[in-house]
Amino acid sequence: MRNVTSQWFRLFQTLRHLKWVQFYGRIWFRFYRPQPRTGLAPGLRMAPKRFVAVAPRRASLVGPGQLQLLNEDVSIVAPADWQAPDRSDLLRYNLHYFGDLNALDACSRRAWQLALIERWIAGNPPAVGVGWAPYPTSLRIVNWIKGALAGLALPESARQSLAVQARQLERRLEWHLLGNHLFANAKALVFAGCWFEGDEAARWRAKGLRIIGRELPEQVLADGGQFERSPMYHALALEDLLDLINLAGVYPDCLDAARVAQWRDVAARMWRWLTVMCHPDGEIAFFNDAALVVAPAPAELYEYARRLGIEEPAALLDLEHLIPSGYLRLEMGPALLLIDAAPIGPDYLPGHAHADTLSFELSLHGERVLVNSGIDRYGTDAERVRQRATAAHNCVVVDGEDSSEVWSGFRVARRAYPFGLTVERREDEIVVECAHDGYRRLPGRVVHRRQWRLRVDGLHMVDRIEGDCALAVAHFHLHPSVSVEPGEGLRSGEMRVGDGALLSWEVHGGRGRVVSSEHRPEFGVS
């Protein structure tokens, strides 16, 4: 009985933060199943200007009907292969994105791509199967149209299918999910509404623009950060906005100049935010749901922004504080420190949040040294929960509990809130201190307070546990390229970074322990 009560309490703590639209939107989405509208597609609008080359991803189509997605090999031979019931939901979604149409050297695979499009149309009748879910539909609409604007000669069957997809999407928007899903829905409607002409297309475009006009100020914070506080989803959101700016250049009569000017200002802020949240290797830090390859590489996004004439960010300072987002970047000597003093995300949308409050990452001499362990999957299994847990990050675990109650695949019940942040720039060091209240729910009313002191010659950290607890364990995850040699008594030792740099470590007020762990830089890679 106690376990059942605990589960209901956890569910209540999860649901109480949601917006009303997420409640009634889920009911509406579950029961409203519109019949597809398969009438003739509208005509195509003339494109008076050239589509600028986009930010490419890694190629995923490796042969006729052969794909490599999320580091898995998939063959599309029979219609049933599109549904792939033995595959993860994320992989089944990815099968329907058609990201290869705009990947590296896409032009060299046009025959394979066109054949796969025809195979998709034949194997996925309207409104049937996972491929017609709103999110994959949104990404596919955009990718097919981006491919067409880049020179892919879509057959008439694909144009007809795109119209049916846009009609279905218009009536299946993901109001119950909001966030990046709803934005992707709106972006797809704008793409379809500009590519096609006529009243129907104008309606799609107007609906998409209304949603973007409402969501963009909410989803992009004043410092340029995407509000889910994931560098990976931020990069995807920046790509979305750059694509819309690109589309506006092709169809200037469809999108007014004032709106596009606002998009450009937001894109410039987002560009700067991304540069702050990258390591010296040019790739993103692993806070919340974050992995490499899912979004285009930051360098590719920067080049895309330059091609579109977006204002470049100013050079970064040695102390960058993204105040609305809650992240900090500190540089001194050979060290770069990235600190998470942020909320886990919007209260009503914590699906990509981790229990990582007050975690951090450290690079030294351009090499990653201390890293959060990343993710290699979505889903609802125990491993997904473990990868979101506090112990998978450079954080302190108190009495075996997570700082935020992550559960299932995308749920959070009671969550940690940071408070008491202080930042001080001194002549020879930068000092940051912050606390969080995630453990106040425990009997001992525990508060975790952490201080970082970054100097030219080292990083000094102090973790304080205020309140009563039986055990507190600080986890520090080393990048796989780092080797560690513990000294006698496990209170000190040495680490060697990939390029050979040697650093020493000491533990005061506790005992060190070296244990094996996993690093997950990409989906499907551990």
Summary of the structure (lengths in Angstrom):
residues: 526
radius of gyration: 24.1
end to end distance: 38.3
largest distance: 76.8
contacts: 1749
relative contact order: 0.09
helix: 37%
strand: 20%
